[in-house]
Amino acid sequence: MRSGPPGKRPRVPGIRGRVPLPLLLPALVGLAFLLLPLVALLVRAPWRSLPDQLTSTAVWQALQLSLITATAATAVSLVLGVPLAWLLARTDFPGRGLVRALVTLPLVLPPVVGGVALLLALGRNGVVGQWLDSAFGITLPFTTAGVVVAEAFVAMPFLVISVEGTLRAADPRYEEAATTLGASRFTAFRRVTLPLIAPGVAAGSVLAWARALGEFGATITFAGNFPGRTQTMPLAVYLALQNDPAAAIALSLVLLAVSIAVLAGLRDRWMTGVS
């Protein structure tokens, strides 16, 4: 029997074409389960009235507010999340595993619970919110700024995870070489490390932006649902579904298009199979 090159597994001809029936049927059912709702959305979409739906005042307000708040939440996530990712990836301190677990907690925490936690922390009678209100007159709940806070809370972990993974993959010797040449650690990070991890930062930013754009539970709990002020697209979809299903479908199509665009933009990271 002829063996292949050392260190390389021999390839069995035709192995990729053999699909056992007990695996094929559940796989097809699972594929149909995931695609059927999306197909139904496209089939039932009011394509003829779609331009009118998307240019209506209520829809346009929700769209504009969603784009502004999602972008602002992503900016907050970048300012706070990139240093946090660097701290988790490049430093060793007691309790780092616990900190990493707490950072990723919003990924699995029910969004409504996150909204309640934000109210208890930043509400007028919250742990920090009462101090913000009395000392600076800053009130976050049920404001546009509250929407940004709620979206950043649920979106930042996506950016932190992406950037931390990229930092761990990057060679730290470049950073160490810059410090030996006299650069401070911050200068080495800004001039050397940050350009190296730029693709990871970009991918994390896109994921965070998409997550912020689709946030519902924490937003409605912490910021409410006030048209023109806190009513984002997911909230508008929920409200329109009760009174104007055509507008709800139109907004859903916008969110679907954004999701597809995000996946297409991240295809090299998430959609490329192993050959």
MIDRENKOL-564275 format. One record per residue: x, y, z of N, C-alpha, C in turn; residue number from 1; residue in one letter. Coordinates in steps of 0.001 Angstrom, whole numbers, plus 500000, padded with zeros to 6 digits. Layout:
<numis>
X, Y, Z, X, Y, Z, X, Y, Z, NUM, A;
...
</numis>
This chain:
<numis>
500851, 498806, 500000, 500000, 500000, 500000, 500884, 501240, 500000, 1, M;
500605, 502171, 499091, 501441, 503347, 498949, 500997, 504386, 499972, 2, R;
501956, 504921, 500663, 501651, 505944, 501668, 501932, 507318, 501090, 3, S;
501251, 508309, 501626, 501427, 509673, 501168, 502666, 510288, 501761, 4, G;
502888, 511568, 501476, 504053, 512271, 502017, 504005, 512287, 503532, 5, P;
505161, 512310, 504186, 505201, 512321, 505661, 504456, 513538, 506214, 6, P;
503669, 513280, 507241, 502947, 514352, 507914, 501658, 514752, 507233, 7, G;
501324, 514131, 506115, 500110, 514480, 505389, 499175, 513281, 505366, 8, K;
497931, 513512, 505763, 496970, 512418, 505815, 496588, 511998, 504400, 9, R;
496528, 510681, 504139, 496124, 510228, 502803, 494670, 510581, 502540, 10, P;
494399, 510981, 501347, 493049, 511381, 500956, 492305, 510175, 500389, 11, R;
491122, 509933, 500931, 490312, 508812, 500469, 489438, 509295, 499321, 12, V;
489573, 508702, 498122, 488793, 509162, 496969, 487299, 508993, 497230, 13, P;
486543, 510064, 496900, 485085, 509992, 496931, 484468, 510085, 498307, 14, G;
485260, 510369, 499357, 484693, 510382, 500699, 483713, 511522, 500881, 15, I;
483926, 512640, 500161, 483042, 513789, 500306, 481692, 513534, 499658, 16, R;
481585, 512609, 498770, 480323, 512372, 498092, 479401, 511403, 498808, 17, G;
479883, 510736, 499833, 479074, 509772, 500557, 478350, 510466, 501703, 18, R;
477050, 510623, 501573, 476241, 511257, 502606, 475271, 510226, 503149, 19, V;
475443, 509754, 504381, 474518, 508769, 504944, 473113, 509349, 505038, 20, P;
472141, 508559, 504681, 470754, 509003, 504703, 470308, 509475, 506090, 21, L;
470697, 508802, 507201, 470307, 509297, 508521, 470863, 510688, 508850, 22, P;
471920, 511123, 508139, 472446, 512465, 508332, 471856, 513451, 507332, 23, L;
471592, 512948, 506116, 471104, 513833, 505061, 469707, 514366, 505368, 24, L;
468801, 513508, 505810, 467422, 513945, 506047, 467325, 515000, 507153, 25, L;
467924, 514783, 508338, 467871, 515857, 509348, 468547, 517136, 508891, 26, P;
469616, 516998, 508091, 470307, 518191, 507601, 469391, 519005, 506692, 27, A;
468657, 518321, 505817, 467746, 519021, 504914, 466584, 519652, 505678, 28, L;
466077, 518933, 506673, 464998, 519490, 507492, 465490, 520724, 508253, 29, V;
466697, 520644, 508796, 467263, 521795, 509498, 467465, 522982, 508579, 30, G;
467928, 522718, 507353, 468104, 523794, 506381, 466770, 524442, 506037, 31, L;
465748, 523616, 505834, 464417, 524145, 505530, 463856, 524944, 506702, 32, A;
464109, 524458, 507921, 463627, 525156, 509115, 464227, 526554, 509219, 33, F;
465496, 526693, 508847, 466155, 527990, 508938, 465795, 528914, 507785, 34, L;
465551, 528343, 506599, 465312, 529172, 505422, 463845, 529518, 505213, 35, L;
462932, 528659, 505670, 461511, 528866, 505395, 460992, 530212, 505901, 36, L;
461294, 530636, 507138, 460807, 531954, 507565, 461330, 533101, 506710, 37, P;
462586, 532996, 506263, 463147, 534060, 505425, 462479, 534083, 504057, 38, L;
462216, 532891, 503514, 461519, 532811, 502226, 460111, 533371, 502361, 39, V;
459433, 533050, 503455, 458079, 533568, 503683, 458087, 535091, 503764, 40, A;
459117, 535649, 504391, 459225, 537098, 504483, 459364, 537726, 503101, 41, L;
460154, 537089, 502253, 460334, 537613, 500895, 459077, 537430, 500050, 42, L;
458389, 536301, 500228, 457187, 536030, 499430, 456065, 536995, 499801, 43, V;
455904, 537254, 501096, 454803, 538107, 501555, 455157, 539591, 501579, 44, R;
456329, 539949, 501136, 456736, 541354, 501169, 455893, 542182, 500202, 45, A;
455458, 543363, 500621, 454680, 544244, 499728, 455606, 545006, 498779, 46, P;
456104, 544317, 497766, 457122, 544900, 496904, 456637, 546158, 496185, 47, W;
455352, 546186, 495767, 454855, 547358, 495037, 454782, 548597, 495922, 48, R;
454388, 548405, 497156, 454268, 549559, 498063, 455499, 549753, 498935, 49, S;
456552, 548966, 498673, 457744, 549033, 499522, 458382, 550424, 499526, 50, L;
458542, 551095, 498368, 459127, 552449, 498415, 458322, 553406, 499281, 51, P;
456991, 553330, 499185, 456155, 554206, 500006, 456289, 553876, 501482, 52, D;
456388, 552573, 501780, 456528, 552166, 503179, 457843, 552671, 503774, 53, Q;
458909, 552539, 503017, 460218, 552918, 503533, 460406, 554426, 503615, 54, L;
459602, 555193, 502866, 459728, 556651, 502915, 458686, 557302, 503814, 55, T;
457870, 556505, 504493, 456906, 557082, 505430, 457637, 557700, 506615, 56, S;
456986, 558637, 507268, 457634, 559384, 508348, 458062, 558482, 509501, 57, T;
457167, 557584, 509931, 457468, 556726, 511079, 458628, 555788, 510778, 58, A;
458595, 555189, 509583, 459653, 554251, 509210, 460985, 554984, 509067, 59, V;
460952, 556156, 508433, 462187, 556902, 508231, 462782, 557355, 509562, 60, W;
461935, 557773, 510504, 462435, 558164, 511820, 463118, 556996, 512522, 61, Q;
462472, 555826, 512478, 463055, 554650, 513122, 464360, 554249, 512441, 62, A;
464377, 554318, 511109, 465584, 553969, 510365, 466728, 554911, 510705, 63, L;
466445, 556209, 510676, 467477, 557196, 510951, 467997, 557066, 512367, 64, Q;
467092, 556913, 513323, 467505, 556781, 514716, 468337, 555518, 514922, 65, L;
467946, 554421, 514269, 468680, 553169, 514414, 470100, 553301, 513886, 66, S;
470249, 553923, 512734, 471587, 554086, 512160, 472461, 554966, 513040, 67, L;
471886, 556029, 513583, 472665, 556938, 514431, 473070, 556255, 515730, 68, I;
472113, 555621, 516393, 472415, 555018, 517699, 473329, 553808, 517557, 69, T;
473133, 552994, 516504, 474008, 551835, 516306, 475442, 552279, 516032, 70, A;
475601, 553346, 515248, 476937, 553861, 514969, 477570, 554432, 516233, 71, T;
476779, 555167, 517018, 477302, 555722, 518274, 477663, 554610, 519254, 72, A;
476832, 553567, 519340, 477132, 552442, 520226, 478399, 551722, 519786, 73, A;
478613, 551614, 518481, 479841, 550995, 517977, 481053, 551839, 518322, 74, T;
480909, 553169, 518231, 482021, 554046, 518609, 482364, 553891, 520092, 75, A;
481331, 553810, 520938, 481571, 553588, 522366, 482265, 552244, 522584, 76, V;
481814, 551237, 521850, 482415, 549907, 521982, 483873, 549916, 521551, 77, S;
484196, 550689, 520526, 485587, 550775, 520081, 486466, 551458, 521128, 78, L;
485997, 552576, 521656, 486789, 553339, 522619, 487041, 552532, 523886, 79, V;
486041, 551790, 524332, 486170, 551032, 525570, 486581, 549583, 525342, 80, L;
486128, 548987, 524238, 486322, 547559, 524019, 487718, 547181, 523557, 81, G;
488344, 548005, 522709, 489688, 547682, 522222, 490699, 547674, 523372, 82, V;
490728, 548690, 524247, 491635, 548595, 525405, 491324, 547407, 526313, 83, P;
490029, 547090, 526473, 489670, 545949, 527303, 490169, 544651, 526684, 84, L;
490035, 544522, 525361, 490544, 543331, 524680, 492062, 543235, 524817, 85, A;
492764, 544365, 524706, 494217, 544354, 524872, 494587, 543921, 526290, 86, W;
493846, 544395, 527287, 494105, 544022, 528676, 493957, 542518, 528870, 87, L;
492921, 541932, 528266, 492686, 540500, 528429, 493700, 539658, 527658, 88, L;
494190, 540181, 526543, 495081, 539394, 525696, 496556, 539558, 526036, 89, A;
496950, 540732, 526539, 498367, 541028, 526674, 498864, 541093, 528113, 90, R;
497980, 541098, 529080, 498409, 541187, 530470, 497912, 539985, 531253, 91, T;
498612, 539706, 532316, 498257, 538587, 533195, 498005, 539146, 534590, 92, D;
496789, 539010, 535074, 496444, 539538, 536389, 495496, 538565, 537076, 93, F;
495426, 538586, 538377, 494539, 537662, 539097, 493075, 537880, 538704, 94, P;
492402, 536791, 538460, 490987, 536877, 538111, 490712, 537207, 536662, 95, G;
491722, 537040, 535788, 491515, 537384, 534388, 490438, 536509, 533762, 96, R;
490406, 535229, 534129, 489370, 534350, 533589, 487975, 534787, 533998, 97, G;
487849, 535247, 535243, 486555, 535736, 535718, 486144, 537000, 534975, 98, L;
487113, 537887, 534764, 486817, 539122, 534028, 486369, 538805, 532612, 99, V;
487051, 537850, 531957, 486657, 537469, 530608, 485246, 536892, 530587, 100, R;
484916, 536088, 531601, 483568, 535526, 531681, 482523, 536620, 531864, 101, A;
482825, 537609, 532695, 481890, 538707, 532918, 481722, 539564, 531665, 102, L;
482805, 539732, 530913, 482733, 540512, 529676, 481818, 539832, 528657, 103, V;
481879, 538512, 528587, 481062, 537782, 527619, 479664, 537482, 528143, 104, T;
479382, 537832, 529392, 478067, 537526, 529966, 476909, 538136, 529178, 105, L;
476994, 539389, 528678, 475872, 539933, 527903, 475533, 539137, 526647, 106, P;
476457, 538283, 526185, 476157, 537456, 525014, 475070, 536431, 525311, 107, L;
475026, 535935, 526540, 474068, 534889, 526902, 472984, 535412, 527836, 108, V;
473168, 536618, 528346, 472173, 537200, 529244, 470939, 537606, 528445, 109, L;
469728, 537249, 528900, 468520, 537723, 528193, 468530, 539242, 528106, 110, P;
468288, 539809, 526933, 468370, 541273, 526790, 467478, 542040, 527752, 111, P;
466301, 541493, 528055, 465414, 542181, 529000, 466065, 542269, 530370, 112, V;
466746, 541202, 530779, 467466, 541222, 532051, 468575, 542271, 532014, 113, V;
469236, 542380, 530868, 470241, 543426, 530725, 469638, 544810, 530870, 114, G;
468439, 545013, 530307, 467766, 546300, 530461, 467404, 546600, 531898, 115, G;
466926, 545591, 532619, 466612, 545772, 534044, 467888, 546113, 534821, 116, V;
468986, 545408, 534515, 470251, 545682, 535194, 470729, 547107, 534912, 117, A;
470541, 547579, 533690, 470919, 548954, 533367, 470066, 549953, 534137, 118, L;
468784, 549665, 534287, 467920, 550548, 535069, 468377, 550632, 536524, 119, L;
468734, 549469, 537084, 469174, 549445, 538476, 470524, 550134, 538657, 120, L;
471322, 550162, 537599, 472641, 550791, 537694, 472609, 552261, 537303, 121, A;
471884, 552593, 536218, 471950, 553937, 535645, 470629, 554685, 535683, 122, L;
469599, 554075, 536267, 468326, 554782, 536409, 468436, 555932, 537397, 123, G;
467372, 556718, 537511, 467407, 557881, 538400, 467652, 557483, 539854, 124, R;
467194, 556302, 540216, 467430, 555794, 541567, 468464, 554672, 541566, 125, N;
469209, 554550, 540475, 470186, 553481, 540351, 471437, 553733, 541168, 126, G;
472286, 552729, 541197, 473521, 552799, 541982, 474395, 553959, 541527, 127, V;
474545, 554118, 540230, 475334, 555224, 539676, 474431, 556328, 539138, 128, V;
473259, 555966, 538649, 472370, 556932, 538025, 471920, 558041, 538944, 129, G;
471685, 557746, 540208, 471254, 558795, 541128, 472356, 559822, 541356, 130, Q;
473616, 559370, 541325, 474741, 560291, 541449, 474886, 561145, 540191, 131, W;
474696, 560525, 539007, 474748, 561293, 537760, 473661, 562349, 537723, 132, L;
472483, 561995, 538229, 471360, 562926, 538205, 471564, 564082, 539171, 133, D;
472007, 563775, 540386, 472155, 564827, 541393, 473371, 565703, 541151, 134, S;
474469, 565123, 540665, 475709, 565880, 540499, 475798, 566599, 539154, 135, A;
475314, 565963, 538098, 475481, 566537, 536757, 474162, 566761, 536024, 136, F;
473061, 566319, 536595, 471775, 566461, 535922, 471630, 565573, 534705, 137, G;
472366, 564469, 534668, 472337, 563543, 533530, 471339, 562431, 533814, 138, I;
470373, 562269, 532921, 469385, 561210, 533031, 469439, 560381, 531752, 139, T;
469729, 559111, 531879, 469889, 558249, 530706, 468639, 557472, 530322, 140, L;
467877, 556914, 531256, 466724, 556100, 530851, 465712, 556909, 530030, 141, P;
465145, 556252, 529027, 464093, 556807, 528189, 464557, 558042, 527414, 142, F;
465830, 558017, 527024, 466401, 559054, 526171, 467156, 558388, 525025, 143, T;
467514, 559188, 524033, 468304, 558655, 522919, 469663, 558167, 523398, 144, T;
470244, 558883, 524359, 471510, 558423, 524936, 471337, 557078, 525629, 145, A;
470168, 556862, 526225, 469886, 555569, 526841, 469847, 554448, 525822, 146, G;
469362, 554743, 524615, 469380, 553738, 523539, 470816, 553351, 523212, 147, V;
471693, 554349, 523114, 473108, 554083, 522809, 473737, 553230, 523904, 148, V;
473419, 553546, 525162, 473975, 552786, 526281, 473500, 551334, 526227, 149, V;
472200, 551128, 526001, 471655, 549772, 525948, 472266, 548976, 524799, 150, A;
472413, 549610, 523639, 472979, 548910, 522487, 474461, 548606, 522695, 151, E;
475183, 549543, 523285, 476607, 549292, 523550, 476785, 548164, 524552, 152, A;
475894, 548058, 525516, 475997, 547016, 526534, 475917, 545621, 525918, 153, F;
475039, 545447, 524937, 474881, 544118, 524340, 475824, 543896, 523160, 154, V;
476357, 544968, 522573, 477174, 544829, 521367, 478668, 544763, 521657, 155, A;
479118, 545411, 522732, 480556, 545480, 522995, 481230, 544120, 523136, 156, M;
480598, 543108, 523763, 481284, 541808, 523863, 481674, 541214, 522519, 157, P;
480888, 541454, 521463, 481251, 540944, 520141, 482576, 541548, 519688, 158, F;
482744, 542825, 519911, 483988, 543478, 519506, 485151, 543009, 520375, 159, L;
484936, 542895, 521681, 486011, 542486, 522583, 486507, 541092, 522222, 160, V;
485595, 540162, 521974, 485983, 538793, 521632, 486764, 538761, 520332, 161, I;
486290, 539496, 519329, 486967, 539503, 518036, 488363, 540104, 518143, 162, S;
488482, 541236, 518836, 489788, 541896, 518944, 490741, 541084, 519822, 163, V;
490229, 540493, 520893, 491098, 539691, 521746, 491663, 538498, 520983, 164, E;
490815, 537832, 520195, 491300, 536711, 519398, 492363, 537135, 518397, 165, G;
492169, 538304, 517783, 493163, 538806, 516835, 494464, 539165, 517541, 166, T;
494366, 539750, 518736, 495571, 540089, 519500, 496346, 538843, 519900, 167, L;
495644, 537788, 520274, 496328, 536555, 520667, 497026, 535913, 519461, 168, R;
496471, 536101, 518274, 497090, 535541, 517072, 498263, 536390, 516579, 169, A;
498266, 537688, 516934, 499342, 538577, 516487, 500618, 538289, 517287, 170, A;
501744, 538421, 516627, 503036, 538161, 517261, 503398, 539322, 518190, 171, D;
503526, 539079, 519500, 503844, 540178, 520427, 505285, 540658, 520317, 172, P;
506119, 539957, 519553, 507527, 540358, 519471, 507690, 541707, 518772, 173, R;
506775, 542043, 517855, 506863, 543355, 517210, 506657, 544464, 518237, 174, Y;
505691, 544247, 519113, 505425, 545224, 520164, 506614, 545328, 521117, 175, E;
507202, 544174, 521467, 508354, 544170, 522363, 509562, 544843, 521715, 176, E;
509726, 544635, 520406, 510850, 545279, 519709, 510693, 546789, 519721, 177, A;
509460, 547273, 519563, 509240, 548719, 519581, 509553, 549304, 520947, 178, A;
509217, 548588, 522014, 509511, 549098, 523357, 511017, 549104, 523638, 179, T;
511749, 548125, 523106, 513207, 548110, 523297, 513883, 549249, 522548, 180, T;
513215, 549774, 521505, 513769, 550904, 520754, 513378, 552243, 521369, 181, L;
512708, 552203, 522508, 512411, 553441, 523222, 510965, 553876, 523194, 182, G;
510118, 553178, 522471, 508709, 553563, 522417, 507991, 553133, 523696, 183, A;
507060, 553936, 524137, 506242, 553549, 525279, 505287, 552435, 524849, 184, S;
504684, 551777, 525827, 503772, 550672, 525495, 502565, 551187, 524729, 185, R;
502101, 552388, 525071, 500964, 552938, 524341, 501354, 553290, 522917, 186, F;
502549, 553875, 522744, 503012, 554192, 521391, 503198, 552922, 520566, 187, T;
503742, 551871, 521183, 503912, 550601, 520478, 502553, 550025, 520081, 188, A;
501581, 550158, 520960, 500242, 549671, 520618, 499654, 550488, 519465, 189, F;
499792, 551809, 519541, 499179, 552673, 518538, 499865, 552573, 517188, 190, R;
501186, 552460, 517168, 501927, 552497, 515913, 502227, 551123, 515338, 191, R;
502247, 550083, 516187, 502635, 548749, 515723, 501471, 547758, 515812, 192, V;
500936, 547611, 517021, 499928, 546573, 517226, 498620, 546898, 516533, 193, T;
498158, 548118, 516663, 496853, 548475, 516107, 496776, 548270, 514594, 194, L;
497800, 548658, 513811, 497733, 548335, 512381, 497719, 546835, 512106, 195, P;
498397, 546041, 512944, 498406, 544596, 512737, 497028, 543969, 512973, 196, L;
496305, 544486, 513952, 495015, 543880, 514303, 493849, 544620, 513656, 197, I;
494121, 545521, 512730, 493055, 546306, 512106, 491946, 545438, 511494, 198, A;
492271, 544325, 510805, 491180, 543490, 510272, 490266, 542936, 511366, 199, P;
490852, 542525, 512487, 490033, 542023, 513586, 489177, 543109, 514203, 200, G;
489742, 544316, 514311, 488966, 545439, 514839, 487816, 545774, 513898, 201, V;
488080, 545746, 512599, 487025, 546037, 511628, 485918, 544986, 511685, 202, A;
486310, 543705, 511767, 485311, 542647, 511848, 484484, 542760, 513121, 203, A;
485148, 543030, 514247, 484425, 543195, 515495, 483506, 544395, 515474, 204, G;
483931, 545471, 514810, 483090, 546663, 514706, 481838, 546393, 513895, 205, S;
481985, 545654, 512816, 480819, 545328, 511986, 479843, 544445, 512758, 206, V;
480372, 543461, 513471, 479509, 542594, 514286, 478801, 543390, 515379, 207, L;
479546, 544274, 516043, 478948, 545089, 517097, 477879, 546018, 516523, 208, A;
478141, 546596, 515375, 477166, 547497, 514749, 475891, 546752, 514368, 209, W;
476052, 545572, 513795, 474875, 544784, 513422, 474083, 544357, 514653, 210, A;
474786, 543979, 515719, 474090, 543582, 516949, 473360, 544768, 517561, 211, R;
473995, 545936, 517545, 473351, 547135, 518081, 472130, 547512, 517251, 212, A;
472240, 547369, 515947, 471119, 547714, 515070, 469902, 546833, 515339, 213, L;
470124, 545585, 515697, 469017, 544665, 515914, 468586, 544519, 517357, 214, G;
469145, 545305, 518261, 468817, 545163, 519684, 467370, 545579, 519969, 215, E;
466691, 544785, 520805, 465289, 545040, 521137, 465051, 545064, 522645, 216, F;
465365, 543942, 523324, 464949, 543766, 524718, 465512, 544802, 525663, 217, G;
466844, 544991, 525649, 467458, 545961, 526555, 467033, 547379, 526215, 218, A;
466828, 547654, 524930, 466442, 549011, 524515, 465057, 549374, 525015, 219, T;
464090, 548494, 524802, 462716, 548822, 525211, 462583, 548861, 526725, 220, I;
463408, 548095, 527441, 463350, 548090, 528902, 464014, 549323, 529490, 221, T;
465151, 549715, 528953, 465921, 550814, 529524, 465554, 552171, 528914, 222, F;
465212, 552176, 527624, 464974, 553458, 526933, 463532, 553664, 526519, 223, A;
462698, 552637, 526581, 461305, 552806, 526193, 461111, 552774, 524693, 224, G;
459908, 553171, 524275, 459535, 553094, 522860, 458823, 554380, 522459, 225, N;
459596, 555463, 522349, 459041, 556769, 522012, 459442, 557137, 520585, 226, F;
458455, 557284, 519668, 458778, 557588, 518271, 459628, 558851, 518146, 227, P;
460673, 558756, 517330, 461554, 559887, 517094, 462606, 560093, 518146, 228, G;
462492, 559404, 519290, 463459, 559596, 520366, 464139, 558298, 520776, 229, R;
463372, 557243, 520963, 463967, 555963, 521364, 463450, 554790, 520532, 230, T;
462555, 555042, 519590, 461974, 553939, 518810, 462893, 553572, 517648, 231, Q;
463665, 552514, 517830, 464549, 552025, 516780, 463784, 551068, 515855, 232, T;
464462, 550547, 514855, 463783, 549698, 513878, 463164, 548442, 514479, 233, M;
463883, 547681, 515343, 463233, 546506, 515927, 461986, 546861, 516731, 234, P;
462026, 547981, 517445, 460851, 548406, 518202, 459728, 548824, 517264, 235, L;
460089, 549487, 516170, 459081, 549879, 515198, 458453, 548657, 514526, 236, A;
459242, 547622, 514275, 458695, 546384, 513711, 457671, 545782, 514661, 237, V;
458014, 545723, 515932, 457101, 545156, 516928, 455801, 545957, 517006, 238, Y;
455910, 547278, 516986, 454714, 548121, 517070, 453892, 548060, 515789, 239, L;
454579, 548094, 514635, 453862, 548088, 513361, 453176, 546759, 513095, 240, A;
453706, 545684, 513648, 453108, 544369, 513421, 451676, 544311, 513949, 241, L;
451363, 545125, 514922, 450021, 545141, 515494, 449059, 546021, 514716, 242, Q;
449576, 547070, 514064, 448705, 548022, 513381, 448901, 548077, 511873, 243, N;
450136, 547903, 511412, 450453, 548030, 509986, 451453, 546936, 509595, 244, D;
450953, 545729, 509310, 451864, 544624, 508985, 452761, 544911, 507791, 245, P;
452276, 545686, 506815, 453103, 545987, 505645, 454344, 546776, 506044, 246, A;
454180, 547736, 506945, 455337, 548502, 507420, 456280, 547614, 508216, 247, A;
455730, 546677, 508997, 456573, 545751, 509757, 457404, 544890, 508826, 248, A;
456806, 544417, 507736, 457544, 543597, 506771, 458617, 544429, 506079, 249, I;
458295, 545690, 505749, 459278, 546552, 505085, 460493, 546774, 505973, 250, A;
460260, 547060, 507247, 461377, 547243, 508168, 462153, 545943, 508367, 251, L;
461435, 544834, 508398, 462101, 543536, 508544, 463006, 543261, 507352, 252, S;
462577, 543651, 506170, 463408, 543464, 504982, 464686, 544293, 505066, 253, L;
464578, 545493, 505615, 465779, 546321, 505782, 466766, 545641, 506723, 254, V;
466260, 545145, 507849, 467129, 544456, 508801, 467713, 543181, 508199, 255, L;
466914, 542475, 507392, 467417, 541282, 506715, 468529, 541638, 505738, 256, L;
468342, 542714, 504998, 469363, 543140, 504037, 470655, 543517, 504761, 257, A;
470539, 544185, 505895, 471727, 544550, 506671, 472442, 543298, 507161, 258, V;
471689, 542315, 507633, 472297, 541078, 508121, 473038, 540350, 507017, 259, S;
472432, 540301, 505838, 473092, 539650, 504698, 474356, 540405, 504311, 260, I;
474291, 541733, 504337, 475473, 542534, 504007, 476600, 542295, 505004, 261, A;
476249, 542153, 506294, 477266, 541885, 507311, 477920, 540539, 507065, 262, V;
477116, 539519, 506776, 477679, 538195, 506498, 478554, 538211, 505249, 263, L;
478121, 538956, 504242, 478924, 539037, 503018, 480245, 539745, 503283, 264, A;
480206, 540781, 504127, 481433, 541499, 504445, 482397, 540684, 505286, 265, G;
481868, 539732, 506053, 482707, 538906, 506925, 482902, 537500, 506369, 266, L;
482688, 537324, 505086, 482723, 535968, 504528, 484088, 535313, 504699, 267, R;
485175, 536086, 504640, 486507, 535513, 504799, 486732, 534993, 506211, 268, D;
486017, 535572, 507186, 486219, 535186, 508587, 485257, 534099, 509018, 269, R;
484007, 534169, 508514, 482980, 533263, 509045, 482462, 532262, 508022, 270, W;
482595, 532536, 506731, 481911, 531727, 505731, 482845, 530944, 504836, 271, M;
484126, 531034, 505066, 485068, 530280, 504247, 485294, 528914, 504845, 272, T;
485013, 527873, 504075, 485200, 526527, 504582, 486649, 526096, 504543, 273, G;
486954, 525054, 505265, 488309, 524503, 505287, 488462, 523547, 504119, 274, V;
489459, 523800, 503279, 489646, 522951, 502122, 490454, 521717, 502493, 275, S;
</numis>
